[in-house]
Amino acid sequence: MSCDHISKKFDVNNARDALIEILKQIDQDSKLRQLRESYSTDMLKYVENYIPLVNEIQYKIISSYGFLPDSSGLIDFTKKVKELSSQDDLVANLFDNFKNVLMPPLNLRTKCI
């Protein structure tokens, strides 16, 4: 499924809803919270353990909006959300919040530099 096919159906409201749902699921997942804290000083373990679980949450949610539940669907979803974020401040803010959740904590990033 390509982003072009979805673009007619996936609008600003869908982007808002999907991002809110993704952020909520990540926030409520105690395992993710524990992993984020446990691997705050080890970038490799963070990427190996935290990111795949976040991706699984995203796959499940984006599939309900017509995207494939895999990395290609996630790429299409991200492209579409990025496009819609230029049209809507709330989508832009939610997308920024998501990127901040996905990025490792500052203490982890600075140890890798």
BELKATA-V264278 format. One line per field, one symbol per residue. ss: DSSP state (h for helix, s for strand, l for the rest). A space follows every 10 residues. Layout:
ss = ???
This chain:
ss = llhhhhhlll lhhhhhhhhh hhhhhhhhlh hhhhhhhhll llhhhhhhhh hhhhhhhhhh hhhlllllll hhhhhhhhhh hhhhhlllhh hhhhhhhhhh hhlllhhhhh hhl
